[in-house]
Each structure stands twice: as C-alpha cells, then as structure tokens.
Amino acid sequence: MAEDYVNGRIGANYMRGIEAVGGWINFDEKGLTFRSHPINIQTGETRIEYADIREIKKRRTLGIVPNGISIYTNDNFEHKFVIYKREQVIEFLKSKMN
C-alpha cells in the first residue's frame, strides 16, 4: 500500500533549466504544488494535477545520485524533481493517476 502524502509536504528541488530551485511539494486530493523558497533566483509555484500525469520515471541527479524523478504530463512536458524517499513518492503518485 502506498504511503499517503495527501495534505502533506516534502522538501524538493525543481529543475528549471540549470537551476535546482529549492522548495516544497505540497500534496492535496487532486494534485501537487511545488512552491519555491524565496531565496532562489527563480521563484514561484508549479501545479500538477494527478489526472494530468501521463508517466513517472526515475532519474539520476548529476547522472549519479539516484534521487530524481521525472513527471510527464499529458501536454508532454517533463517536470524534473530531486526528492527524498523517491520510491514512496512514485508509488503514491502512481496510485493517484487515472
């Protein structure tokens, strides 16, 4: 059974170009929202609805560290994150995909 992240949050980096934007992923019933820390060069929010997720893949940070994920949405955009407990987050997201 997947760990339930609904109404929870995890620390994460969201890759925007070459910048690893630090912040938090907040989960709710319908999707997730990445909110950056204000000290980043690039700030703001990114929202992904679970229903819009087409595929989730593991990825390596800097080609070596196994803590990244790519979330592909129905518009073929790749959202790249660096997270802790990657396996649990992937399992949770797959349980929410339609």
C-alpha positions in Angstrom: 0.0 0.0 0.0 1.3 3.4 -1.0 2.2 5.9 1.7 -0.4 8.7 1.8 1.0 12.1 1.2 -2.3 13.9 0.9 -2.3 17.1 3.0 1.5 16.5 3.5 4.6 18.1 2.1 8.1 17.1 1.3 11.3 19.1 0.6 12.3 19.1 -3.1 14.3 20.7 -5.8 12.5 21.5 -9.1 14.8 21.7 -12.1 14.2 24.9 -14.0 16.8 25.0 -16.7 20.1 24.6 -15.0 18.9 25.9 -11.6 17.8 23.4 -8.9 15.1 25.5 -7.3 14.7 24.6 -3.7 11.3 24.4 -2.1 8.4 22.2 -1.0 6.0 19.9 -2.8 2.5 20.2 -1.1 0.1 17.3 -1.9 -3.7 17.6 -1.8 -6.6 15.4 -3.0 -6.3 16.5 -6.7 -2.6 17.2 -7.3 0.6 18.6 -6.1 2.0 22.1 -6.0 5.7 22.9 -5.9 6.4 26.2 -4.0 9.9 27.6 -4.1 11.8 29.2 -1.3 12.0 33.0 -1.7 15.8 32.9 -1.8 16.0 31.2 -5.2 16.8 33.1 -8.4 13.7 31.6 -10.0 10.7 31.6 -7.6 7.0 30.8 -7.9 4.7 27.8 -8.0 4.1 24.9 -10.3 0.9 22.9 -10.1 0.4 19.4 -11.5 -3.0 17.7 -11.3 -2.8 13.9 -10.8 -5.2 13.5 -13.7 -2.7 15.2 -16.0 0.2 12.8 -15.2 0.9 10.6 -18.1 4.1 8.9 -16.8 6.6 8.9 -14.0 10.2 7.8 -14.4 13.2 7.6 -12.1 16.2 9.8 -13.0 19.6 10.4 -11.6 20.7 13.8 -10.3 24.0 14.8 -12.0 23.9 11.4 -13.7 24.9 9.6 -10.5 22.7 10.3 -7.5 19.5 8.1 -7.6 17.0 10.6 -6.0 15.4 12.2 -9.0 12.0 11.7 -10.7 10.6 13.0 -14.0 6.8 13.6 -14.1 5.5 13.7 -17.7 2.2 15.4 -18.1 -0.4 15.0 -20.9 1.0 18.0 -22.7 4.3 16.1 -23.0 6.1 18.5 -20.5 8.8 16.9 -18.3 8.8 18.1 -14.7 12.1 17.2 -13.1 12.4 16.9 -9.3 15.0 15.9 -6.8 13.3 14.4 -3.7 13.9 12.2 -0.7 12.1 8.8 -0.5 11.7 8.6 -4.2 10.3 5.1 -4.3 7.5 6.0 -1.9 6.6 9.2 -3.7 6.5 7.4 -7.1 4.2 4.7 -5.6 1.9 7.3 -4.2 1.7 9.3 -7.4 1.0 6.1 -9.4 -1.8 5.3 -7.0 -3.3 8.7 -7.8 -3.0 8.5 -11.6 -6.3 8.0 -13.5 
